[in-house]
Amino acid sequence: MAVWALGDLEPHIDPSAFVHPDATVIGAVTIGPEASVWPQAVLRGDYGRITVGARTSIQDGSVIHATAELPTLIGADVTVGHLVHAECCTIEDGALLGSGSVVLHRVVVRRHAIVGAGAVVPNDTEVPERAMALGVPARIRPDAVDPERMIVPGVRNYVRNAARHRAELRRLA
C-alpha cells in the first residue's frame, strides 16, 4: 500500500484496518479499527486532518481531503461509496455517501442519513438524521432512511469483505 508521511504528518492506521495496496494514504490521516480503504482511494491529509472511524469503508476511487482550517471527520460504521469526493466535512456515525456524490466544506451529514448517488451537497448544508440528500444541488428528504435496511447490511458486508481481502488477497503479477 502507498502510505506516506509528509514531514511530521504521519498516518495512523489501526492494525485491524484493511488498506488495499493500490490505495494512497498521505499525512495526517487516522484510520480506525476494521475500517477499509479500497483500490484507487486517496486520503490526502497534507493540509489538514482526516479521521476515518471504526468499520467505515472508503470505496474504490474515492477522494478524501481537508484544509488546514477544516478537517474531514468520518465517523464509525459509515459507507463511503465508489468515486465519492468528500472534503472539509463531517460525516456522523452510520451515514452513507452514495457512489459519485460530492460532499463539500462545512457540510454535516448526521447519523443514519444518506447522500444519494451522484448528489452534490453544497457548502454549509446539514443533512438531518435519517434524511436523504438527493440531486444537484442536493435537496433534503426528511425521515426517508431506515438504517437497519438501508445502511447496516452494507457496513457488515464491507467488514467481512475487508477481512477476506486481508486474509486472501495475493498479487499474481
Secondary structure, DSSP 8 states (H G I E B T S, - for coil): -EEE-BTTB--EE-TT-EE-TT-EEEEEEEE-TT-EE-TT-EEEEEEEEEEE-TT-EE-TT-EEE--SS--EEE-TT-EE-TT-EEES-EE-TT-EE-TT-EE-TT-EE-TT-EE-TT-EE-TT-EE-TT-EEETTTTEEETT---HHHHTHHHHHHHHHHHHHHHHH-----
